[in-house]
């Protein structure tokens, strides 16, 4: 689990500090966004996949899903989650 979290962090951290429009251009539109009462919005992207394999005809298959939520300020920049 720790290795998976580290890989996910490595993929997401480069987006910190970048405008929402840049992420949309590369990743695509979020699945949904919600306006926040104090300004800005929270947007979610969902990623799904299947992984697995095995030698000599033996195999395993595991499906996965990650939901990533970025909270953007009124200027379209991601903010710290605290």
C-alpha positions, 0 to 999 in steps of 0.5 A, a space after each residue: 500500500 505504501 508503494 502505491 501511495 508513493 507512486 500516486 503522490 509522484 504522479 499528483 504532486 507535479 500538479 500542485 501550484 498549477 492552474 486547473 486549466 493545465 490539468 484539464 488540458 492534459 488529464 481531461 475534464 473532472 468527473 464532477 466539481 462542487 462550488 465551496 461556500 467560501 469560494 473556490 471548488 473541489 473537483 474529482 477525477 476517477 481513474 480505473 484499471 486492471 493489473 495482473 499477470 503471472 508466469 506459465 499460465 498462472 495468473 491473477 487479476 486485480 482491478 483498482 480505482 483511484 479517486 483524486 480530489 483537488 481543491 482549487 481557490 477562486 483563482 483556479 490554483 490548488 490549495 493545501 487540504 488543511 
